[in-house]
Amino acid sequence: MTATWPWPVGAATGVGSLPGTDPVEAAKTVFGELPDLPHAPELPERGPGADMLGRTAALLVDLPVELYAGSWRLASRSGVDRRRALDMWERDLDAMAEVAADYSGPVKLQVCGVWTLAAGLELANGSRVLRDPGACRDLADSLAEGIKGYLADMRGRLPEAELLLQVDEPSLPAVLAGTVRTESGLYTYPPVEEQRVVEVLRSVVDAAGTGVVFHCCAPHPPVGLFRDAGATAVSIDLTLLENAESAELDALGEVVDAGVGLFAGVVPSRPVRGALAAPTIPEPSPEARPMSATGSTSTAARAAADAVMGSWRRLGFPAERAAAQVVVTPTCGLAGADPHYARRAMAVCVEAGHRLADTS
């Protein structure tokens, strides 16, 4: 198979979120630690408007939002919290432009996806947007316009960069399964048809006009639907495949075989018993056991690379193809870790990516 992907061979990146509240320091960390594929840092510790839902809700066009009783909801006019979220967006983009003004490689940006927004945002009556198909359509159209504006703004600030958009859909498995709870918690919303899901995802891809990575770190990510929507890559927690059913492995294999890139989450996003733990796919060798707080980053990197190659072999693909098609990542965002651990996790991802390149 001959294919190219918009990242260098042996690349590594992060999922998005980081600890801390300083956007300039976060940008310096990301562009310093992840030189082959840096990403836009997300800093949810700053509070409302920096969280996944509020951050993307602020980008919506002609759909005002407000924070009410701790939840984001559609409103007749925007509240002060949306203005605060937009101010944080502006500071984040300014920080990236300051740190990486002359950067000319790929950069990954992130937004929350339509279906996760629909499952989390409320209507004025307190029910989820997911309840109303018309509201879901309006949300999809609004987000598409917001994405266009976001990417145009970023292109103006980093004109030499090649933008890659990550769309976060952690709630999509629940949307498809019909397990999203109603506001009372007693019932669930009906499942959304796969065809409708794909249509909406494809509208996001079309609006982006650039490579799109669909991210879902929840169990049972619908990777086939992401492929059908035109994904450049899928981003998943690869460690969840350890106990996956054969049908789920087959689905991922079909996606990879179709030329879709794989952002493989294999490095723990939080310390495990105070250590940067090694992944467990496949069963690690004794030297690849969880390392101590003073242990070698190379030990964890070797385990992470072994985890990727173990899954790659289970899927039936030749080793020499992995380094080009796979990007090594943490299993999820790093906001729950301390800054020292977050930097070490990035370093492990980078070294694991280099190890993949050495096997090609």
N, C-alpha and C positions, 0 to 999 in steps of 0.2 A: 504494500500500500504506500502510495506517495501522497503526502499531505504536509502542509505547513500550519503552524499555529502562531498566534501573535504574542509569543513569549520565547525567550531563548531556551536552548536545551539545558536541562538540569535546573530549571527555575524553581524558586520558592516564594511564597507570599503569605500574608496573613488573611484572616477572614474579615476583619474590619475593626472591631472594638479593642481598645487599649485601656489600661488604668491611667489615672491622672486627669488633670483638668486644663493643662497648658497646651494649646494647639501647636505652638511653635516647637516646643520640646518634643511633642508627639511626632510632628512631621520630620524633625531631625532624626529621631529614632528610626522611623520607618524607612526613610531614604538612605540612612546609614547602614541599617541592619539587613535590609532587603533590596539590594542594589539592582537585581535583575528584574524584579516585578514589585515595586513599592505599591502601596495602596493608600487610599484616603483614610486617615485615622478617625475613628469615632470614639468620643469620650463621654460615655453615658453618666459618669460620676458628676457631671455638671448639673444634672437634674432634669426636670421637665423640659422637653424640647431637644434634649440631647439623646433621649431614648429612641429606640428603633422606630416606634410608631410615630411619635411626635416629630422626629427629625424629618421623615419623609412626608408626613401630613402637611408640613409647612411648605412643601414644594407644590402642592396641589394648586391647579389653576381654576379659578371660578368656583371653588368648593371651600368656603371658609371653614375653619375648625377652631375649637376652643377646648381648653382643659376644664372639665366640670367634675367635681367630686372625685378627683384622681384619675379620671378616664378621658381620653380624647374622643371628641364627638364632632359631627358635622353641625354647623350652626348657621344662623342667618347672617352673621358677620363674624370676622375673626376676633379672637380675644387677645389679650396682652401676651399670653404664652406663645402664640404663633409668632408674634413680632419678636419675642425673645429667641425663639428657635431660628428665625431668619437671621437674626443678628449673630448667632453662633455659627450658622452656615457661612456668613460673610467672613467671620474671623478665621474659620477653618480654611477657606479657599485662599484668603490672604496669606495665611501661614504656609500653605503648600507653595504658593507662588514665590514667597520670600525664600524658602529653603531650596526650591528646585527650579529656579527661573530658567536655567539653561539645560534642564534635563531633556533628553531626546529619546528615551526608551518607552516601553509600555508602562502605563499606570492604571491601576484598577480602582474604580469608584464603586460605591455601594448605595443602593436604595432598597427600601422594603417593597416587596411585591404586592400586586393588587389583592391577591387572595388572602394574604396575611393581614393586609390593611383591612379588608372587608370583615375578617374574623375578629379584629381587634377594635376597630373604630365603631362608635355608636351613632345611631340616629337620634334625633331630638327626643323621641319617645323612650330612649334607653335600650332599645333592641340593637343588635349588631347590624351593620350595613349588609352583611351576608344574607339577612332575611329578605331583602328587597332586590329582586333581579334588576329593576330599573336603576336603583341606586348603585348597584355593582357596575352597571354599564357606564354610568356617569363617572364613577370613581376611576374606571379603567381609562376613559377618555381624558380625564383631568390629570391622571398620573402620567399618561403619555406626553401631554403638553409640558408638564413639569420636568420630565426627563429631558426633553428637547432643550429647554431653557438651561437646565443644569449643565448638560454637556457643552452647550454653546459657551456658557460662562467659563467652564474649565478650559476649553480650547483657547479662549482668549487669554487666559492666564498662563497656560503651559502650551504654547503654540507648536513646540517641537515634539511633544509627547504623543504617543499612540494610546488612545483611551480604550479601556476595556470596562464594561459595566457589569457589576455583579448585582443580581436581583435576589434578595433574600426572601425565601418562601418557607420558613419553618412550620407554618400552620397548614400548609397545603395538604399533607397527608390526612389531617383531621377534617379538612373541608371535603376531601374526596370520600372519606369514610363516613361522613355524617356524624361526627363525634364532637363538634363544637357546641358547647353548652349555651343555652339561652340565658337571658339575664337572671332568671330565677334559679338557675342551676338544676331545675327539675327535668328539663327536656333538652333535646338537641335539635339543631337545625338540619334540614334534609341535606343529603349529599348533593354536590354539584356534579352534573354530567361531565365526563372527561372531555367530550368534544367542546363544550363551552369553556372549560378550563384552558384547553389548548388555544382556542381562538383568542382569549384574553392575553395569554402569555405571548402569543405571536404578535399581538398589537403592540406590546412593550418592545419586542425585538425590532419591529418595523420602525417604531418611534426612535429607538436608540440610534439606528443607522451605523452601528459599530458592533464589535464582538460582544456577546452577552453570555455571562456565566450565571446559571441558575444555582443558587445555594440552598441546600436543605440539610441541616444537621440532625433532623428528627429521624426516628426509625422509619423504614419503608419509604424512602424518597422516591417520587414518581419520575424516575430518570427517563423513562420512555416518553412521557409527555413533554418533558423538557426538550428531548431530541426532536419530537414532532413540531415543537414550537420554533425550532430554528436555533437552538442553543449552540454556541461555540464550544462551551464546556459545561460540565456539571460539577458542583462542589458538594462533597458529602463527607460525613464522618466514616472513614473507611473501616475503623475498628468495629463498627456495628455489623460488618459483614461476617464477623467470626461465627455467629450463630444464624446467619441468614439462610432462608430456604433456597432451594435450587432455582426456583422460578425467579427470585430476586437477583441471584447471581447471573442467571441467563439474561435478564433484562439489562443489567449493567454491561454484560458482554456484548450484547447487540448494539448498545449505544456507543461503546468504545470502538467496536468493529466498523461502525458507520463513520468514524473519524471525529467523533466528539471528544474534546479534551477532558481530562479527569483531574480535578483539584482534590487531591487525596489527603483527607484529614487523618493524620497518624500520630502527631505529637500532642500529648495531653494539653488542654487549654488551661488547666489549673494544676498546681502541685499535688502529687499523690503521696500522702504521708510525708510531706515535706520534701519530696524529691521530684525530679523530672523523670517521670516513669517511662519505661520503654513500652512500645505497643506490643500487642500479643497476637498479631497475625503475621506470619504463622507462629507456632510455639517458639519463643525465642531461645537461642542457645544460652548457656550459662553466663557467658560474658556479656550478653545483651539484657540481663536482668535490670530492674530499676536501679538507677544510679543514685548514690548518696548526694547530699547537698554539696559535697566537695568533689564529687566524681567528675569524670571526663565528659565534656560535651560530645566528644567523638563516640563514646560508648552509646549514648542515646541516639546519635545520628546514624550509627551503624544499624541499630535496632529499627529506627524509622525506615531506613532504606530497605532493610530486610522485610519489613511489614508490607511496604509497597510491592516489592518483587514477589512476595509470597502470594498476595492477592492477584497480582498480574499473572502469575503462573496458573493459579486456580481458574482464571478467566480464559486461559489458553493462548496467550499472546506471547510473541517472542520477546526476549529480554531487551534486545537492542532497540525496540520501539518505545520502551517505557520513558526514557529520559526526555524525549521530544514531546510526548503526548501528555505526560503527567507533570503536574505542579504540586510540590509538597507543601502542606499547610498544617496548622494546628487543627484539632478536631472541631473547634468552634472559636468564638471570639475570646480575647485575652483580658477582657475588662475585669474578670473575677480574680485575676492574679495580681501579684505585686509587681512593680516595675522591673525589679531584678529578674524575676522569673520570666516575665514577658520577653525581655531581651534575650535571655538564654533560650527560650522556646524558638524565637526567630532564628537564632544562630544554629540551633539543631536542624531546623527546616532547611536552611541554606546548605549546611554541610551534607544533609541527606540528599538534597538535590544534586550536589556535586558527585556524590557517590553513585547515584543513578547514571549520571553522565559518564563516569569512569567505566561502567559496565557495558556501555553501548559500543 
